[in-house]
Amino acid sequence: MDYVGSAKQIFEAVGGEENINSLIHCMTRLRFRLKDESIVDDETVKNIAGVMGVNHQSGQYQIIIGNDVTNYYNEILKLGKIDTGDADQTPDQRNEKEKVNLFNRFANFISSCMSPLIPALIGGGMIKVILILLPLLGWLNEKGQTYAILNIFGDAPFYFLPVMLAYTAAKYFKVTPMLAITIAGVMIHPNFTAMVTAGKAVHFMDLPVTLVNYSSSVIPILMVVWAMKYIEMGIDKICPASLKSILKPLLVLFVTGTLALVLIGPIGTYAGKLLSAIILFIQGKAGWLAMALMAAFMPLIVMTGMHWAFAPIFLAASVASPDTLILPAMLAANIAQSAASFAVAIVTKNRNTRQIASAAGISALLAGVTEPALYGVTLKYKKPLYAAMISGGVTGLFMGFVNLKSFAFAVPSLISLPQFVSKTDGSNLINAIIVLVVSFVLTFILTFVFGINEKPVEAAKTETQDQPKTTVPSGAKETKKVYSPVKGEMINLESVSDDTFAQKMLGDGVAIIPEEGKIYAPFDGEIMTVFPTKHAIGLKSENGIELLIHIGLDTVNLKGAPFTAHVADKDKVKKGQLLMDVDLAAIKKAGYDITTPVIVTNTKDFVEIVSNEKTTVTNDDVALYII
């Protein structure tokens, strides 16, 4: 294989050094982050010798190579100064180096800083919901100590929000986390808060200090940590190495703290108020239209992470006044995503899609977590997304006319409906229930009407199963066997939600949805490769079968955390030997699909690959017959 020639063609096809932000590779793919993917002609890339296909996924331009990917990777690196990325960095961190538009950078920044806080905010929000519900049921005295302490539990995540954001923003900007947290502590220190409450003019070294209560705020601390990045860089340059351990923390704390109280914090506060004012102005002039648009486009807003840009508005629902826009809109949108997913689960003929859609529907309905539904179902098939957006717009009009309010921050869902309970207006909860029911029913019906344009992969499989087992052609070698490497449900390869595997770019095979995190040797042979991130294993049997076991989809991004390898390259293995322990729960929690493709990478060396007809398998069951 002419690796040099093909690598040069790939390099030129993706736009050369000036269009490449970074390049990494996994077991089978070159993973480019490009400044502009639109200039790359997919067909040109596919026609390069050695390229099996291309894929656009996770912000990457992926070129599927196969087992020789390392050779191409090494040759491409010789062609220019290319950032090889940092496997330990998130895409959002790498985006700091990319010349992306301001909208995407802002969305990435907000999403990266706010997303890790979701568990704490949900926990506090649900306690606030309970504090609304239990007194209404007569189970809790609002004047009692239990209520007061529970109220502290519910308020804590919001009151100390600047502290938590200081940490996540410090990770994003790569500044010292503990110094950023200390600055946040300065901004919400009880003594400073007391000065704010007193309302008397305050000066620090003759500089006027703007009296602002920074507890529960979002934008001020984000701006402060952003500025801290440049403050640290400047101090690093001027501070003598011998004194850096003492002077750097002193100077960073003093300079950043001063700017936080005198300049940056107030600017951030006014910026947040301006954003809220603009949105509330639109809502005040045409509330019914604002709500309809917000509910309809909420899925797209969530996709960009821009829903966190409205945090100053909807977080106020947990602290001061009720929210009449963002959280109600999210109720309609979240329920619509759930209904669309359930409809897809019923319409689809694909067992794997049915499982994914059902789980995503439950998540959106009960917890308000819509990412699995959005990215795994509705966006994939598009028409269900349109159905959800239409339903959101219709129910948004209703919410705008009745002025639906949320009185606590909780991700809107069936379980969190008490957040819409009003102590003075009993109709508010009734209206929320109407929105929930109408959004679900309308989306469900529209998804059925629109359909999903699914490829009839299950029907194709049934036809194959109805036929007699493949007859070995005259002159063909004896049938070889590949046993299942893991216990679970076996599905056809076309059902996998990754075109690289579904279109068999790497070879024929099957996929298994694991029930337990044990990967066993499927035959006697040798370990060809255990990828550094341990998400994939390459093996070769004694009778010449080259096999790729890819544990989960796109799990290279987990950097090996859920995997424990028990074998290494060139190890000899026996059928049934334990190869890998896998924490399936951790993979699911991180949002990745655990479906495990089992691919014969040298498919072309055989006459036919035939899968077992069984739907559930263990390591004692044959997964593939190789002819």
C-alpha positions as CSV (number, residue, x, y, z in Angstrom):
1,M,0.0,0.0,0.0
2,D,1.3,3.4,-0.9
3,Y,0.7,5.2,2.4
4,V,2.7,8.2,1.4
5,G,0.7,8.9,-1.8
6,S,-2.7,8.3,-0.2
7,A,-1.8,10.4,2.9
8,K,-0.8,13.3,0.6
9,Q,-4.1,13.0,-1.3
10,I,-6.0,13.0,2.0
11,F,-4.1,16.0,3.3
12,E,-4.8,18.0,0.1
13,A,-8.4,16.9,-0.1
14,V,-9.3,18.2,3.4
15,G,-7.8,21.6,2.6
16,G,-4.2,21.2,3.8
17,E,-2.5,22.6,6.8
18,E,-4.5,25.9,6.7
19,N,-7.8,24.1,7.0
20,I,-6.8,21.5,9.7
21,N,-7.3,22.5,13.3
22,S,-6.3,19.1,14.7
23,L,-5.9,15.5,13.8
24,I,-6.2,12.4,16.0
25,H,-7.1,8.8,15.2
26,C,-8.9,5.9,16.7
27,M,-8.8,2.2,15.8
28,T,-10.1,2.7,12.3
29,R,-10.5,6.3,11.6
30,L,-8.6,9.6,11.0
31,R,-10.5,12.2,13.0
32,F,-10.0,15.7,11.6
33,R,-11.2,18.9,13.2
34,L,-11.5,21.2,10.2
35,K,-12.0,25.0,10.0
36,D,-14.4,24.6,7.2
37,E,-15.8,21.1,6.3
38,S,-17.8,22.5,3.4
39,I,-14.8,22.8,1.2
40,V,-14.1,19.1,1.3
41,D,-15.6,16.9,-1.4
42,D,-16.6,13.6,0.2
43,E,-16.6,11.8,-3.1
44,T,-13.0,12.8,-3.8
45,V,-11.9,11.6,-0.4
46,K,-13.8,8.3,-0.8
47,N,-12.0,7.6,-4.1
48,I,-8.5,7.9,-2.5
49,A,-6.8,4.5,-2.3
50,G,-7.1,3.0,1.2
51,V,-10.2,5.1,2.2
52,M,-13.3,3.1,3.0
53,G,-15.6,6.0,3.6
54,V,-16.2,9.3,5.4
55,N,-18.4,10.3,8.3
56,H,-19.4,13.6,9.8
57,Q,-19.8,13.2,13.5
58,S,-19.2,14.9,16.9
59,G,-17.8,18.0,15.1
60,Q,-15.2,15.8,13.4
61,Y,-14.5,14.9,9.8
62,Q,-13.9,11.2,10.1
63,I,-12.1,9.3,7.3
64,I,-12.6,5.5,7.7
65,I,-9.3,3.7,6.9
66,G,-9.3,0.4,8.8
67,N,-6.5,-1.3,10.7
68,D,-3.8,0.6,8.8
69,V,-5.0,4.0,10.1
70,T,-1.8,4.6,12.1
71,N,0.4,4.4,9.0
72,Y,-1.8,7.1,7.2
73,Y,-1.8,9.2,10.4
74,N,2.0,9.2,10.7
75,E,2.5,10.1,7.0
76,I,-0.1,13.0,7.2
77,L,1.7,14.5,10.2
78,K,4.9,14.7,8.1
79,L,3.2,17.0,5.6
80,G,2.7,20.0,7.8
81,K,2.5,21.5,11.2
82,I,-0.6,19.8,12.5
83,D,-2.0,20.0,16.0
84,T,-2.4,16.4,17.1
85,G,-4.9,17.5,19.7
86,D,-5.0,16.3,23.3
87,A,-6.9,13.1,23.9
88,D,-7.7,14.4,27.4
89,Q,-9.3,17.6,26.1
90,T,-12.9,17.9,25.3
91,P,-14.1,19.2,22.0
92,D,-15.1,22.5,23.7
93,Q,-11.6,23.0,25.1
94,R,-10.1,22.4,21.7
95,N,-12.5,24.9,20.1
96,E,-10.6,27.6,21.9
97,K,-7.9,27.2,19.2
98,E,-10.4,27.1,16.3
99,K,-11.6,30.1,14.3
100,V,-15.3,29.4,14.7
101,N,-18.0,32.0,14.6
102,L,-18.8,33.9,17.8
103,F,-22.2,32.3,18.2
104,N,-20.8,28.8,18.3
105,R,-17.9,29.8,20.6
106,F,-20.4,31.4,23.0
107,A,-22.7,28.4,22.8
108,N,-19.8,26.0,23.5
109,F,-18.6,28.1,26.4
110,I,-21.9,28.4,28.1
111,S,-22.8,24.7,27.6
112,S,-19.4,23.5,28.8
113,C,-19.6,25.6,32.0
114,M,-23.2,24.9,32.8
115,S,-23.7,21.3,31.8
116,P,-21.6,19.8,34.7
117,L,-23.8,21.7,37.1
118,I,-27.0,20.1,36.0
119,P,-27.1,17.3,38.7
120,A,-26.7,19.9,41.4
121,L,-29.3,22.2,39.9
122,I,-31.8,19.4,39.4
123,G,-31.3,18.2,42.9
124,G,-31.9,21.6,44.4
125,G,-34.7,22.3,42.0
126,M,-36.5,19.1,42.9
127,I,-36.2,19.9,46.6
128,K,-37.8,23.3,45.8
129,V,-40.6,21.4,44.1
130,I,-41.1,19.2,47.1
131,L,-41.3,22.4,49.3
132,I,-44.1,23.6,47.1
133,L,-46.0,20.3,47.1
134,L,-45.7,19.0,50.7
135,P,-47.2,22.1,52.4
136,L,-50.1,22.0,50.0
137,L,-50.8,18.4,51.0
138,G,-50.6,19.3,54.7
139,W,-47.5,17.1,55.2
140,L,-45.1,19.9,56.1
141,N,-45.3,23.0,58.2
142,E,-43.9,26.0,56.4
143,K,-42.9,27.6,59.7
144,G,-41.1,24.5,61.0
145,Q,-37.4,23.8,61.3
146,T,-37.6,20.9,58.8
147,Y,-39.0,23.2,56.2
148,A,-36.3,25.8,56.9
149,I,-33.4,23.2,56.6
150,L,-34.9,21.7,53.4
151,N,-35.1,25.2,52.0
152,I,-31.4,25.6,52.6
153,F,-30.8,22.3,50.7
154,G,-32.8,23.7,47.8
155,D,-31.2,27.1,47.8
156,A,-27.6,26.0,48.2
157,P,-27.0,25.0,44.5
158,F,-28.3,28.3,43.4
159,Y,-26.8,30.5,46.0
160,F,-23.3,29.1,45.5
161,L,-23.8,28.9,41.7
162,P,-20.9,31.4,41.1
163,V,-18.5,29.0,43.1
164,M,-19.5,26.0,40.9
165,L,-19.2,28.0,37.7
166,A,-15.8,29.3,38.8
167,Y,-14.6,25.7,38.8
168,T,-16.1,24.7,35.4
169,A,-15.0,27.9,33.8
170,A,-11.5,27.4,35.2
171,K,-11.4,24.0,33.6
172,Y,-12.6,25.5,30.3
173,F,-10.0,28.3,30.3
174,K,-7.3,26.2,31.9
175,V,-6.6,28.5,34.8
176,T,-6.0,27.5,38.4
177,P,-9.3,26.1,39.7
178,M,-8.8,26.9,43.4
179,L,-7.9,30.5,42.7
180,A,-11.0,30.9,40.5
181,I,-13.1,29.4,43.3
182,T,-11.5,31.8,45.8
183,I,-12.5,34.8,43.7
184,A,-16.1,33.5,43.6
185,G,-15.9,33.2,47.4
186,V,-14.8,36.9,47.6
187,M,-17.8,37.9,45.5
188,I,-20.3,36.2,47.7
189,H,-18.5,36.5,51.0
190,P,-21.0,37.3,53.9
191,N,-19.1,40.5,54.8
192,F,-19.3,41.8,51.3
193,T,-23.0,40.8,51.0
194,A,-23.6,42.7,54.3
195,M,-22.0,45.8,52.7
196,V,-24.4,45.4,49.7
197,T,-27.4,45.1,52.0
198,A,-26.3,48.2,54.0
199,G,-26.4,50.2,50.8
200,K,-23.7,52.7,51.8
201,A,-20.9,53.7,49.4
202,V,-17.9,51.4,49.5
203,H,-14.4,52.1,48.2
204,F,-11.4,49.9,47.9
205,M,-8.1,51.8,47.6
206,D,-10.2,54.8,46.6
207,L,-11.7,52.8,43.8
208,P,-15.6,52.7,43.9
209,V,-17.0,49.3,44.5
210,T,-20.4,48.6,42.8
211,L,-22.7,47.0,45.4
212,V,-24.1,44.0,43.7
213,N,-25.3,40.7,45.2
214,Y,-23.5,38.1,43.2
215,S,-25.1,35.0,44.7
216,S,-27.1,33.0,42.1
217,S,-25.5,35.0,39.3
218,V,-24.1,33.5,36.1
219,I,-22.5,36.0,33.8
220,P,-20.3,37.9,36.2
221,I,-18.2,35.0,37.4
222,L,-17.8,33.7,33.8
223,M,-16.4,37.0,32.7
224,V,-14.1,37.2,35.8
225,V,-12.6,33.8,35.1
226,W,-12.2,34.7,31.4
227,A,-10.2,37.7,32.4
228,M,-8.3,35.6,35.0
229,K,-6.9,33.6,32.1
230,Y,-5.0,36.6,30.7
231,I,-4.1,37.8,34.2
232,E,-2.4,34.4,34.9
233,M,-0.7,34.5,31.6
234,G,0.7,38.0,32.3
235,I,1.9,37.1,35.8
236,D,3.6,34.0,34.5
237,K,5.6,36.1,32.1
238,I,6.8,38.7,34.6
239,C,7.1,36.6,37.8
240,P,10.6,35.2,38.6
241,A,10.5,31.4,38.6
242,S,12.1,31.3,42.1
243,L,9.2,33.3,43.6
244,K,6.4,32.1,41.4
245,S,5.0,29.7,44.0
246,I,4.5,32.6,46.4
247,L,3.9,35.6,44.2
248,K,1.6,34.1,41.5
249,P,-1.3,33.1,43.8
250,L,-0.9,36.4,45.7
251,L,-1.0,38.6,42.6
252,V,-3.7,36.6,40.8
253,L,-6.0,36.8,43.8
254,F,-5.4,40.5,44.4
255,V,-5.6,41.7,40.8
256,T,-8.5,39.4,39.8
257,G,-10.4,40.1,43.0
258,T,-10.0,43.8,42.6
259,L,-11.2,43.8,39.0
260,A,-14.1,41.5,40.0
261,L,-15.5,43.9,42.5
262,V,-14.7,47.2,40.8
263,L,-15.1,46.5,37.1
264,I,-15.8,43.1,35.6
265,G,-18.4,41.9,38.1
266,P,-20.6,44.9,37.6
267,I,-20.3,44.8,33.8
268,G,-21.3,41.1,33.9
269,T,-24.3,42.0,36.1
270,Y,-25.5,44.7,33.8
271,A,-25.0,42.4,30.8
272,G,-27.1,39.7,32.4
273,K,-29.8,42.3,33.1
274,L,-29.6,43.5,29.5
275,L,-30.1,40.0,28.1
276,S,-33.1,39.4,30.4
277,A,-34.5,42.8,29.6
278,I,-34.4,42.2,25.8
279,I,-36.1,38.9,26.1
280,L,-38.7,40.2,28.6
281,F,-39.3,43.2,26.3
282,I,-40.1,41.0,23.4
283,Q,-42.3,38.9,25.7
284,G,-44.0,42.0,27.0
285,K,-44.9,43.3,23.5
286,A,-46.0,40.0,22.1
287,G,-46.0,37.4,24.8
288,W,-48.0,34.8,22.9
289,L,-45.6,35.0,19.9
290,A,-42.5,34.9,22.1
291,M,-43.7,31.8,23.9
292,A,-44.7,30.1,20.6
293,L,-41.3,30.7,19.0
294,M,-39.4,29.7,22.2
295,A,-41.3,26.4,22.5
296,A,-41.0,25.6,18.8
297,F,-37.3,26.3,18.5
298,M,-36.3,25.0,21.9
299,P,-34.8,21.8,20.4
300,L,-32.5,23.8,18.2
301,I,-31.6,26.1,21.2
302,V,-30.7,23.1,23.2
303,M,-28.6,21.7,20.4
304,T,-26.4,24.8,20.5
305,G,-26.3,25.0,24.2
306,M,-27.9,28.5,24.0
307,H,-30.6,27.6,26.6
308,W,-27.9,28.3,29.2
309,A,-27.6,31.9,27.9
310,F,-31.0,32.4,29.3
311,A,-29.9,31.1,32.8
312,P,-30.3,34.5,34.5
313,I,-34.0,34.4,33.6
314,F,-35.0,30.9,34.5
315,L,-32.8,30.6,37.5
316,A,-34.6,33.6,38.9
317,A,-37.6,31.2,39.2
318,S,-35.8,29.4,42.0
319,V,-34.9,32.6,43.9
320,A,-37.2,35.5,43.3
321,S,-40.0,35.8,40.7
322,P,-41.7,33.1,38.6
323,D,-40.5,32.3,35.0
324,T,-43.1,32.9,32.4
325,L,-41.0,32.0,29.3
326,I,-38.1,29.6,29.4
327,L,-39.2,26.8,31.7
328,P,-42.8,26.7,30.4
329,A,-41.4,26.5,26.8
330,M,-39.1,23.7,27.9
331,L,-42.1,21.8,29.3
332,A,-43.8,21.8,25.9
333,A,-40.5,20.9,24.1
334,N,-39.4,18.2,26.5
335,I,-42.8,16.4,26.4
336,A,-42.8,16.7,22.6
337,Q,-39.4,15.0,22.4
338,S,-40.7,12.2,24.6
339,A,-43.8,11.7,22.5
340,A,-41.9,11.7,19.2
341,S,-39.5,9.1,20.6
342,F,-42.3,6.8,21.7
343,A,-44.0,7.2,18.3
344,V,-40.7,6.2,16.6
345,A,-40.4,3.2,18.9
346,I,-43.8,2.0,17.7
347,V,-43.3,2.8,14.1
348,T,-39.8,1.4,13.6
349,K,-39.1,-2.1,12.5
350,N,-35.6,-1.9,13.8
351,R,-35.2,-3.5,17.3
352,N,-32.2,-1.4,18.2
353,T,-33.9,1.8,17.3
354,R,-37.0,0.7,19.2
355,Q,-34.9,0.2,22.4
356,I,-33.1,3.5,22.0
357,A,-36.3,5.5,21.3
358,S,-38.1,3.9,24.2
359,A,-35.4,4.7,26.7
360,A,-35.0,8.2,25.3
361,G,-38.8,8.8,25.5
362,I,-38.8,7.7,29.2
363,S,-35.9,10.0,30.0
364,A,-37.5,13.0,28.4
365,L,-41.0,12.3,29.9
366,L,-39.9,11.6,33.5
367,A,-36.7,13.5,33.9
368,G,-36.8,16.2,31.2
369,V,-33.5,15.0,29.8
370,T,-34.0,15.3,26.1
371,E,-30.5,14.9,24.7
372,P,-30.9,11.1,24.1
373,A,-34.2,11.8,22.3
374,L,-32.9,14.7,20.3
375,Y,-29.6,13.3,19.2
376,G,-30.5,9.6,19.1
377,V,-34.0,9.8,17.6
378,T,-35.7,12.9,16.4
379,L,-32.7,14.7,14.8
380,K,-31.7,11.4,13.2
381,Y,-35.0,10.9,11.4
382,K,-35.8,14.7,11.1
383,K,-39.5,14.3,10.6
384,P,-40.2,13.5,14.3
385,L,-38.2,16.7,15.1
386,Y,-40.5,18.7,12.8
387,A,-43.5,17.1,14.5
388,A,-42.1,18.1,18.0
389,M,-41.4,21.7,16.8
390,I,-44.9,22.1,15.4
391,S,-46.4,20.8,18.6
392,G,-44.2,23.1,20.6
393,G,-45.3,26.1,18.6
394,V,-49.0,25.2,19.0
395,T,-48.8,24.6,22.8
396,G,-46.6,27.7,23.0
397,L,-49.4,29.8,21.7
398,F,-51.7,28.5,24.4
399,M,-49.1,29.1,27.1
400,G,-48.6,32.6,25.9
401,F,-52.3,33.4,26.1
402,V,-52.8,31.8,29.6
403,N,-49.4,33.2,30.9
404,L,-48.2,29.9,32.3
405,K,-45.7,30.4,35.1
406,S,-43.0,28.2,36.7
407,F,-42.4,28.9,40.4
408,A,-39.2,26.8,40.9
409,F,-36.3,25.7,38.8
410,A,-36.5,22.1,37.8
411,V,-36.1,20.6,34.4
412,P,-39.7,20.5,33.2
413,S,-41.1,16.9,33.1
414,L,-44.0,14.8,34.3
415,I,-42.4,14.3,37.7
416,S,-41.6,18.0,38.2
417,L,-45.1,19.3,37.4
418,P,-45.4,20.7,41.0
419,Q,-43.0,23.5,39.9
420,F,-46.1,25.0,38.2
421,V,-48.2,24.9,41.4
422,S,-49.2,28.5,42.4
423,K,-50.4,29.3,45.9
424,T,-52.8,31.9,44.6
425,D,-53.8,30.6,41.1
426,G,-55.1,27.0,41.0
427,S,-55.5,27.2,37.2
428,N,-51.7,27.5,36.6
429,L,-51.1,23.8,37.3
430,I,-54.2,22.8,35.3
431,N,-52.8,24.8,32.3
432,A,-49.5,23.0,32.7
433,I,-51.2,19.7,32.6
434,I,-53.1,20.7,29.5
435,V,-49.8,21.7,27.8
436,L,-48.3,18.3,28.8
437,V,-51.2,16.3,27.4
438,V,-51.7,18.3,24.2
439,S,-47.9,18.4,23.5
440,F,-47.7,14.6,23.9
441,V,-50.8,13.7,22.0
442,L,-50.2,16.1,19.1
443,T,-46.6,15.2,18.6
444,F,-47.4,11.5,18.8
445,I,-50.0,11.9,16.1
446,L,-47.9,14.1,13.9
447,T,-45.0,11.7,14.1
448,F,-47.2,8.9,12.9
449,V,-48.5,11.0,10.1
450,F,-45.1,12.2,9.0
451,G,-43.4,8.8,9.3
452,I,-39.6,8.3,9.7
453,N,-38.4,7.1,6.3
454,E,-36.6,4.2,7.8
455,K,-34.7,1.7,5.7
456,P,-36.5,-1.7,6.0
457,V,-33.5,-3.4,7.6
458,E,-35.5,-5.7,9.7
459,A,-37.5,-6.9,6.7
460,A,-34.3,-7.6,4.9
461,K,-33.1,-9.7,7.8
462,T,-36.3,-11.6,8.0
463,E,-36.0,-12.5,4.3
464,T,-32.5,-13.9,5.0
465,Q,-33.7,-15.9,7.9
466,D,-36.6,-17.4,5.9
467,Q,-34.1,-18.8,3.4
468,P,-32.1,-22.0,4.0
469,K,-28.7,-21.6,5.5
470,T,-26.1,-20.6,2.9
471,T,-24.7,-23.5,1.0
472,V,-20.9,-23.7,0.7
473,P,-20.0,-23.2,-2.9
474,S,-18.0,-25.8,-4.7
475,G,-14.3,-25.4,-3.9
476,A,-14.9,-23.2,-0.8
477,K,-13.0,-24.0,2.3
478,E,-14.8,-25.4,5.4
479,T,-17.0,-23.1,7.5
480,K,-15.2,-21.2,10.3
481,K,-16.8,-20.0,13.5
482,V,-16.6,-16.8,15.5
483,Y,-18.3,-17.1,18.9
484,S,-20.0,-14.1,20.5
485,P,-17.4,-12.1,22.5
486,V,-20.1,-10.8,24.9
487,K,-23.4,-11.8,26.4
488,G,-26.4,-9.8,25.0
489,E,-28.8,-9.2,22.2
490,M,-27.5,-9.8,18.7
491,I,-28.7,-7.4,16.0
492,N,-27.8,-7.1,12.3
493,L,-25.1,-4.6,11.4
494,E,-27.4,-2.4,9.4
495,S,-29.2,-1.6,12.6
496,V,-26.2,0.2,14.2
497,S,-26.6,3.9,14.4
498,D,-23.2,4.6,12.9
499,D,-22.9,4.6,9.1
500,T,-19.4,3.3,9.2
501,F,-20.5,0.0,10.6
502,A,-24.1,0.0,9.2
503,Q,-22.8,0.4,5.6
504,K,-20.1,-2.2,6.3
505,M,-17.3,0.1,5.3
506,L,-14.9,-1.9,7.6
507,G,-16.3,-5.3,6.7
508,D,-19.3,-7.6,7.4
509,G,-20.3,-8.9,10.8
510,V,-22.9,-8.4,13.5
511,A,-23.5,-6.1,16.5
512,I,-24.3,-7.1,20.1
513,I,-26.0,-5.0,22.8
514,P,-24.2,-6.2,25.9
515,E,-26.0,-7.3,29.0
516,E,-22.8,-7.5,31.1
517,G,-19.4,-5.9,30.9
518,K,-17.2,-8.9,30.1
519,I,-15.5,-9.3,26.7
520,Y,-14.2,-12.8,25.9
521,A,-12.1,-14.2,23.1
522,P,-14.3,-15.4,20.3
523,F,-11.8,-18.0,19.1
524,D,-8.3,-19.2,19.6
525,G,-5.8,-16.8,18.1
526,E,-3.6,-13.7,18.7
527,I,-4.3,-10.1,19.9
528,M,-3.3,-7.9,17.0
529,T,-4.1,-4.6,18.7
530,V,-5.5,-3.3,21.9
531,F,-6.1,0.4,21.1
532,P,-4.6,2.8,23.7
533,T,-8.1,4.0,24.7
534,K,-9.1,0.3,25.1
535,H,-12.4,0.8,23.4
536,A,-11.5,-1.6,20.6
537,I,-9.6,-4.9,20.2
538,G,-8.2,-6.4,17.0
539,L,-7.7,-10.2,16.9
540,K,-6.6,-12.8,14.3
541,S,-7.7,-16.4,14.6
542,E,-5.5,-19.4,14.0
543,N,-7.4,-20.0,10.7
544,G,-7.0,-16.4,9.4
545,I,-10.0,-14.5,10.5
546,E,-9.2,-10.9,11.3
547,L,-11.8,-9.5,13.8
548,L,-12.5,-6.1,15.2
549,I,-14.5,-5.9,18.5
550,H,-15.5,-2.2,18.9
551,I,-17.0,-1.7,22.4
552,G,-19.7,0.9,22.1
553,L,-20.0,3.7,19.5
554,D,-17.7,6.7,19.5
555,T,-16.3,5.5,22.8
556,V,-12.8,6.6,21.8
557,N,-13.8,9.9,23.4
558,L,-14.0,8.3,26.9
559,K,-10.2,8.0,26.8
560,G,-10.1,4.5,28.3
561,A,-11.9,5.3,31.6
562,P,-14.6,2.6,31.5
563,F,-12.3,-0.2,30.2
564,T,-9.9,-2.5,31.9
565,A,-7.8,-4.6,29.5
566,H,-6.5,-8.1,30.5
567,V,-4.5,-8.7,27.4
568,A,-1.9,-6.8,25.3
569,D,-0.7,-6.7,21.7
570,K,0.7,-10.1,20.5
571,D,-0.8,-12.1,23.4
572,K,-2.0,-15.6,22.5
573,V,-5.5,-16.2,23.6
574,K,-7.9,-19.1,23.8
575,K,-11.6,-19.1,23.1
576,G,-13.5,-17.9,26.2
577,Q,-10.5,-16.1,27.7
578,L,-11.4,-12.8,29.4
579,L,-10.1,-9.9,27.3
580,M,-11.7,-6.8,28.8
581,D,-13.8,-5.6,31.7
582,V,-16.2,-2.8,30.7
583,D,-18.2,-0.4,32.9
584,L,-21.3,-0.3,30.8
585,A,-23.1,2.0,33.3
586,A,-20.3,4.6,33.0
587,I,-20.6,4.5,29.2
588,K,-24.3,5.0,29.3
589,K,-24.0,7.8,31.9
590,A,-21.5,9.6,29.6
591,G,-24.2,9.4,26.9
592,Y,-22.7,6.8,24.5
593,D,-24.3,3.8,22.9
594,I,-23.0,0.5,24.2
595,T,-23.8,-1.4,21.0
596,T,-20.7,-3.4,20.2
597,P,-20.0,-4.2,16.5
598,V,-18.1,-7.4,15.8
599,I,-16.5,-7.0,12.3
600,V,-14.6,-9.3,10.1
601,T,-12.1,-6.8,8.7
602,N,-10.8,-9.1,6.0
603,T,-14.2,-9.9,4.7
604,K,-12.9,-9.9,1.1
605,D,-10.8,-13.0,1.9
606,F,-14.0,-15.1,2.3
607,V,-16.9,-16.2,0.2
608,E,-19.6,-15.2,2.7
609,I,-20.3,-14.1,6.3
610,V,-23.4,-15.5,7.8
611,S,-24.8,-14.5,11.2
612,N,-26.5,-16.8,13.6
613,E,-30.3,-16.6,13.7
614,K,-30.3,-16.4,17.5
615,T,-31.3,-13.0,19.0
616,T,-29.7,-13.5,22.4
617,V,-26.2,-15.0,22.7
618,T,-23.5,-15.8,25.2
619,N,-19.8,-16.7,24.6
620,D,-20.9,-20.3,24.1
621,D,-23.0,-19.3,21.0
622,V,-21.7,-18.9,17.5
623,A,-22.2,-15.3,16.3
624,L,-20.8,-15.7,12.8
625,Y,-20.2,-18.5,10.3
626,I,-17.3,-17.6,7.9
627,I,-17.4,-19.4,4.6
